[in-house]
Amino acid sequence: AIPNVSYFERDLAFPFAILAIGPWVMRSAIRGGALLVAALAASVALFAWLPPTGADWPLPIHPLSPLVRWPEFLAGIGLAGLIGGWTPPTRRTAQGVLLVGTAWLLAVIVGREALTAGGWPLLPAALPGFVLLVAGCWATRGQAPGWLDAPSLVLLGEASYALYLFHGPAHSYLLALVQRVAGPGFDTALPVFLLYLTLVLPLSVLLYRTFERPWRTRIRARLGLGLPRSSSG
């Protein structure tokens, strides 16, 4: 069986994928679209081999293996290559893509029990919705209400990936500390959650500004992709 792999190990492989195929994909909408379609198909194919609980399949693939999560990353790379230079013909077209993606994900959420009961893993079912949602957000940039462009909100959005990377370990360590100091029974206390927020939000911003953004700039320069637009200063 393929061993379990943590989120950190899985995400650590992502820069190598960018270096390997990023320049080739990002300069061609056709290649980006082809990679996107291949990634969506691979997600369905790989999850089809996931063993049901207690079953003994010839190719057991654990759901936390990077093999079954890589299609998400590859779909994102393909989508970036596909829509990098895309300008929607109309404002309504851009909003329509965003609405379709949102509706798709809502349908998966509402029908998740029926999907799983029918043997459909949720990730392959939801992945096209995420692709459409991201494409819609890209296409409607500049159309959002002015308050959404507030520098503080933009900065929090840009720091969200850093937050995603370490929020799990930070939460586990904090709960372990609380249990050691205050004893069991405080895991779900509101003050603990507020303390968690006051720790992880500034740390995510710090990690974004001191590590993620500088290295993103270096990588994009190395790949010849230019500098991304940022509103956080």
C-alpha positions in Angstrom: 0.0 0.0 0.0 1.1 3.6 -0.6 2.0 5.1 2.8 0.0 8.0 4.4 1.6 11.3 3.6 1.0 14.5 5.6 -0.2 17.7 4.1 3.2 19.2 4.5 4.9 16.4 2.5 2.2 16.6 -0.1 2.5 20.4 -0.5 6.3 20.2 -0.5 6.1 18.4 -3.8 4.1 21.3 -5.4 7.1 23.6 -6.1 8.8 20.8 -8.0 5.7 20.3 -10.1 5.7 24.0 -10.9 9.4 24.0 -11.9 8.9 20.9 -14.0 5.9 21.9 -16.0 5.1 25.5 -15.1 7.0 27.2 -17.9 5.6 24.7 -20.5 2.0 25.1 -19.4 1.8 28.8 -18.4 2.7 30.0 -21.9 -0.1 28.2 -23.8 -3.8 28.2 -23.2 -4.1 25.0 -25.2 -1.6 23.2 -23.1 -3.2 24.6 -19.9 -6.6 23.4 -21.0 -5.2 19.9 -21.9 -3.6 19.6 -18.5 -6.8 20.8 -16.8 -8.9 18.1 -18.6 -6.3 15.4 -17.8 -6.2 16.4 -14.2 -10.0 16.2 -13.8 -10.0 12.8 -15.5 -7.1 11.6 -13.3 -9.0 12.6 -10.2 -11.9 10.5 -11.1 -9.7 7.5 -12.2 -7.5 7.5 -9.1 -10.4 7.8 -6.7 -12.1 4.9 -8.5 -9.4 2.7 -7.2 -9.8 3.8 -3.6 -10.6 0.7 -1.5 -14.0 0.8 0.3 -13.6 0.4 4.0 -12.6 -3.2 4.8 -12.2 -4.2 1.2 -9.0 -5.8 -0.2 -8.4 -4.2 -3.6 -5.3 -5.1 -5.8 -4.2 -1.4 -5.9 -4.9 0.1 -2.5 -4.4 3.9 -2.5 -4.8 5.7 0.7 -6.9 8.9 0.4 -4.1 11.0 2.0 -1.5 9.9 -0.5 -0.2 12.7 -2.7 -1.0 10.5 -5.7 -4.8 11.1 -5.3 -4.4 14.8 -4.3 -2.0 15.8 -7.1 -4.8 16.3 -9.6 -6.0 19.3 -7.5 -2.6 21.0 -8.0 -2.3 20.0 -11.6 -5.8 21.3 -12.3 -4.8 24.6 -10.8 -1.7 24.8 -12.9 -3.7 23.9 -16.0 -6.4 26.5 -15.2 -3.7 29.2 -14.7 -2.3 28.4 -18.1 -5.8 28.3 -19.7 -7.2 31.6 -18.3 -4.0 33.6 -17.6 -4.6 35.9 -20.6 -8.4 35.4 -20.8 -10.7 38.4 -20.8 -14.4 37.5 -20.7 -16.4 38.9 -23.6 -19.0 40.4 -21.2 -19.4 41.1 -17.6 -22.3 38.8 -17.5 -20.2 35.9 -18.9 -17.7 36.3 -16.0 -20.5 36.4 -13.4 -22.1 33.4 -15.0 -18.9 31.3 -14.6 -18.8 32.3 -11.0 -22.4 31.5 -10.4 -22.1 28.1 -12.1 -19.1 27.2 -9.9 -20.9 28.2 -6.8 -24.0 26.3 -7.7 -22.0 23.2 -8.5 -20.3 23.2 -5.1 -23.6 23.8 -3.4 -25.1 20.9 -5.2 -22.2 18.6 -4.1 -22.6 19.8 -0.5 -26.4 19.3 -0.5 -26.1 15.9 -2.2 -23.0 14.6 -0.4 -24.8 11.8 1.4 -26.4 10.6 -1.8 -23.0 10.8 -3.7 -21.1 8.9 -1.0 -23.9 6.3 -0.7 -23.7 5.8 -4.5 -19.9 5.2 -4.3 -18.9 8.7 -5.6 -16.0 10.3 -3.7 -16.7 13.9 -2.9 -13.4 15.4 -4.2 -13.7 14.4 -7.8 -17.3 15.5 -7.8 -16.4 18.9 -6.3 -13.2 19.6 -8.2 -14.9 20.9 -11.4 -16.9 23.3 -9.2 -13.8 24.6 -7.6 -12.2 25.1 -11.1 -15.2 27.1 -12.2 -15.3 29.1 -9.0 -11.6 30.0 -9.3 -12.1 30.9 -13.0 -15.1 33.0 -12.1 -13.3 34.8 -9.3 -10.4 35.5 -11.8 -12.9 36.7 -14.5 -14.8 39.0 -12.1 -11.7 40.6 -10.6 -12.3 44.4 -10.3 -16.1 43.9 -10.2 -16.4 43.3 -6.5 -17.8 45.9 -4.1 -15.2 48.4 -3.0 -15.0 47.2 0.6 -13.7 43.8 -0.6 -10.7 45.6 -2.0 -9.7 46.9 1.4 -5.9 46.3 1.9 -6.5 44.4 5.2 -8.9 42.0 3.6 -6.7 41.5 0.5 -3.7 40.8 2.8 -5.7 38.2 4.8 -6.7 36.6 1.5 -3.1 36.5 0.3 -2.0 35.0 3.7 -4.7 32.3 3.6 -2.4 29.7 2.0 0.2 30.2 4.8 -2.7 29.8 7.3 -3.8 26.6 5.5 -0.3 25.2 5.8 0.2 25.4 9.5 -3.3 25.9 11.1 -3.6 22.1 11.8 -0.3 21.7 13.8 -0.8 25.1 15.5 -4.3 24.0 16.6 -3.0 20.6 17.9 -0.1 22.2 19.9 -2.4 24.8 21.4 -4.9 22.2 22.5 -2.2 20.1 24.0 -0.9 23.1 25.9 -4.3 24.0 27.1 -5.0 20.4 28.3 -1.6 20.3 30.1 -2.2 23.7 31.9 -6.0 23.8 32.5 -6.8 20.1 32.2 -9.4 18.4 29.9 -12.7 20.0 29.1 -11.5 23.3 27.7 -10.9 22.1 24.1 -14.0 23.8 22.8 -14.0 26.9 25.0 -14.5 30.2 23.2 -11.5 31.9 24.9 -9.3 29.1 23.5 -10.6 29.6 20.0 -10.1 33.4 20.3 -6.5 32.8 21.5 -6.0 30.5 18.5 -7.2 33.2 16.1 -4.9 35.9 17.7 -2.0 33.5 17.2 -2.5 32.1 13.8 -3.7 35.2 11.9 -0.6 37.3 12.6 1.6 34.3 12.1 0.1 33.6 8.7 0.6 37.2 7.6 4.2 37.1 8.9 4.9 33.9 7.0 3.3 35.3 3.9 5.4 38.5 3.9 8.7 37.0 5.0 8.7 33.7 3.1 5.9 33.1 0.7 5.8 36.4 -1.2 9.6 36.8 -1.6 10.0 33.2 -2.8 6.9 33.5 -5.1 8.6 36.5 -6.7 11.9 34.7 -7.2 10.2 31.6 -8.7 8.1 33.6 -11.1 11.2 35.6 -12.2 13.1 32.3 -12.6 10.2 31.0 -14.8 10.0 34.2 -16.7 6.3 34.7 -15.7 6.6 38.3 -14.5 5.4 39.7 -11.2 1.9 39.0 -9.8 -0.4 41.9 -9.0 -0.6 42.5 -5.2 -2.7 45.0 -3.3 -1.3 44.3 0.1 1.8 46.5 -0.2 
